[in-house]
């Protein structure tokens, strides 16, 4: 990261994860972890995994970017993930998002 910017764009990261995830069968997500997520937080996880930026998520859901950041932060905390990249990997590895499925 440089000056808070991601090294790879979200869309490049998503395509890379899709390529890798397509090779492995998804694992069942830990039910206890997912139970801690609100429906909005699950929605955020899916949108982040599909490569949308905070601004794109905010526009799609008609909410502020600050609200998106708050929800994404909650997802990362509840799932004990370090960053958005780990969230994308988590979503693909656990079949929450499947490579090649339309958004």
C-alpha positions in Angstrom: 0.0 0.0 0.0 1.1 3.5 -0.7 -0.5 6.5 0.8 -3.5 4.3 1.8 -4.1 3.1 -1.8 -4.2 -0.6 -2.6 -1.4 -2.0 -4.6 -3.9 -3.7 -7.0 -7.2 -2.4 -8.1 -10.2 -4.1 -6.6 -11.2 -5.5 -10.1 -7.8 -7.0 -10.7 -7.8 -8.5 -7.2 -11.3 -10.0 -7.8 -10.2 -11.6 -11.1 -7.1 -13.0 -9.5 -9.1 -14.5 -6.7 -11.7 -15.9 -9.1 -9.0 -17.6 -11.1 -7.5 -19.2 -8.0 -10.9 -20.0 -6.4 -12.2 -21.7 -9.5 -9.6 -24.4 -8.9 -10.7 -25.4 -5.5 -14.0 -26.7 -4.1 -15.5 -24.2 -1.7 -15.4 -25.0 2.0 -18.5 -24.6 4.2 -18.3 -21.2 5.9 -18.0 -21.3 9.7 -21.6 -20.9 10.8 -20.7 -19.2 14.0 -18.7 -16.5 12.3 -21.4 -15.9 9.6 -24.1 -15.8 12.3 -22.4 -12.8 13.8 -22.8 -10.8 10.5 -25.9 -8.7 10.0 -27.7 -9.1 6.7 -26.1 -5.8 5.6 -22.7 -7.0 6.5 -23.1 -10.2 4.5 -24.2 -8.0 1.6 -21.0 -5.9 2.0 -18.9 -9.1 2.0 -20.4 -10.1 -1.3 -20.0 -6.7 -2.9 -16.4 -6.4 -1.7 -15.7 -9.9 -3.0 -17.1 -8.9 -6.4 -14.5 -6.2 -6.5 -16.6 -3.1 -5.8 -14.9 -0.1 -4.3 -16.5 1.7 -1.3 -17.7 4.4 -3.6 -19.3 1.9 -6.0 -21.0 0.1 -3.0 -22.3 3.4 -1.6 -23.7 4.4 -5.0 -25.4 1.0 -5.6 -26.9 0.9 -2.1 -27.6 4.6 -1.9 -25.7 5.1 1.4 -22.7 7.1 2.3 -19.1 5.9 1.9 -18.6 6.4 5.6 -21.5 3.9 6.2 -19.8 1.5 3.8 -16.5 1.8 5.6 -18.2 1.2 8.9 -19.9 -2.0 7.6 -16.8 -3.3 5.9 -14.8 -2.6 9.1 -17.4 -4.6 11.1 -17.1 -7.5 8.6 -13.3 -7.5 8.9 -13.4 -7.4 12.7 -16.1 -10.1 13.1 -14.4 -12.5 10.7 -10.9 -11.7 12.1 -9.7 -10.6 8.7 -6.8 -8.2 8.1 -8.0 -6.4 5.0 -10.3 -6.5 2.0 -8.1 -9.0 0.1 -8.5 -11.5 2.9 -12.3 -10.8 2.8 -12.3 -11.6 -0.9 -10.4 -14.8 -0.3 -12.7 -15.8 2.6 -15.8 -15.2 0.5 -14.5 -17.3 -2.5 -13.0 -20.1 -0.3 -16.3 -20.5 1.6 -18.6 -20.4 -1.4 -20.2 -17.1 -0.4 -19.3 -15.8 -3.9 -18.7 -18.2 -6.7 -16.4 -17.5 -9.6 -18.3 -16.8 -12.8 -21.7 -16.2 -11.2 -23.2 -12.9 -12.2 -23.3 -10.1 -9.6 
